[in-house]
Amino acid sequence: MTVPYTLTHYGPEQAARIRQILLDVHADAYSDAAETGDRFHDQERFAWFVYHWSALPGFACIIAYDGEEPAGYAYGAPAVDGREWWRAHLSPPPSRPRRPPCPS
């Protein structure tokens, strides 16, 4: 019988404790990226994302564990209003910035 993964939620108060777990899982998942020259999966670049997002208010992370071993994760935080971090990753970037949300 296969035992299901255990999912554990972490908030901003645990961010410093779990950053290395996120970096280690990423390094394992993309261990061949160095050979391909894939800059998005570069460990130093990814570390910047982890430190940036985990420092934002509202940060949340779910880590899936297979027994004691981390097997995967998802993390995020509310975007800072007006900050289009993803724009630098598009080629070419959109010609217009994202419009602010409509008031309710």
C-alpha positions in Angstrom: 0.0 0.0 0.0 1.3 3.5 -0.9 1.3 6.0 2.0 0.0 9.4 0.9 2.2 12.4 1.3 1.8 14.5 4.4 1.2 18.2 3.7 2.5 20.8 6.1 1.6 24.5 6.1 4.1 27.1 7.0 3.6 30.9 7.4 5.9 33.9 7.5 7.0 33.1 11.1 8.6 29.8 9.8 10.1 31.2 6.6 13.7 31.3 7.8 13.4 27.7 9.0 12.1 26.3 5.7 14.1 28.3 3.1 16.9 25.7 3.0 14.3 22.9 2.4 12.9 24.8 -0.6 16.4 25.4 -2.0 17.4 21.7 -1.5 14.2 20.4 -3.2 14.7 22.8 -6.1 18.4 21.8 -6.5 17.3 18.2 -6.6 14.5 18.8 -9.1 16.7 20.8 -11.4 20.1 19.1 -10.9 20.5 18.9 -14.7 19.7 22.6 -15.4 23.4 23.6 -14.9 24.2 21.3 -17.9 21.6 22.9 -20.1 22.3 26.5 -19.1 18.7 27.1 -18.0 19.0 30.4 -16.2 15.5 30.4 -14.6 16.4 27.2 -12.7 19.8 28.6 -11.6 20.2 28.0 -7.9 21.4 31.6 -7.1 18.6 33.1 -9.0 16.0 30.8 -7.4 17.5 31.6 -3.9 16.7 35.3 -4.6 13.0 34.4 -5.3 12.8 32.3 -2.2 14.2 35.1 0.0 12.1 37.7 -1.7 8.8 36.0 -1.5 9.3 34.5 1.9 9.9 38.0 3.3 6.7 39.4 2.1 3.6 39.8 4.3 1.2 37.0 3.8 3.8 34.4 2.8 2.5 30.9 2.8 4.1 27.6 1.9 2.9 24.0 1.7 5.6 21.3 1.8 4.7 17.7 0.8 6.6 15.1 2.8 7.2 11.5 1.8 7.8 10.2 5.3 10.5 12.5 6.6 11.8 13.6 3.2 10.4 16.8 1.5 9.0 15.8 -1.9 7.7 19.0 -3.2 6.2 22.4 -2.3 4.1 25.4 -3.3 4.7 28.9 -1.9 3.6 32.4 -2.5 2.5 35.7 -1.1 0.2 38.5 -2.1 1.8 40.6 -4.9 2.9 44.1 -4.0 0.5 46.5 -5.7 2.0 47.8 -9.0 4.9 45.4 -8.9 5.1 43.3 -12.1 8.0 41.0 -11.2 7.1 38.6 -14.0 7.6 41.3 -16.7 11.4 40.7 -16.8 10.7 37.0 -17.6 8.7 37.6 -20.8 10.2 38.2 -24.2 8.9 40.5 -25.4 7.2 42.0 -22.3 3.6 43.3 -22.7 3.5 46.8 -24.1 1.2 48.0 -21.3 1.4 47.5 -17.6 -1.2 45.5 -15.8 -4.2 47.6 -14.8 -5.0 47.9 -11.1 -7.9 45.9 -9.9 -11.3 47.5 -10.2 -12.8 48.7 -6.9 -15.6 46.6 -5.6 
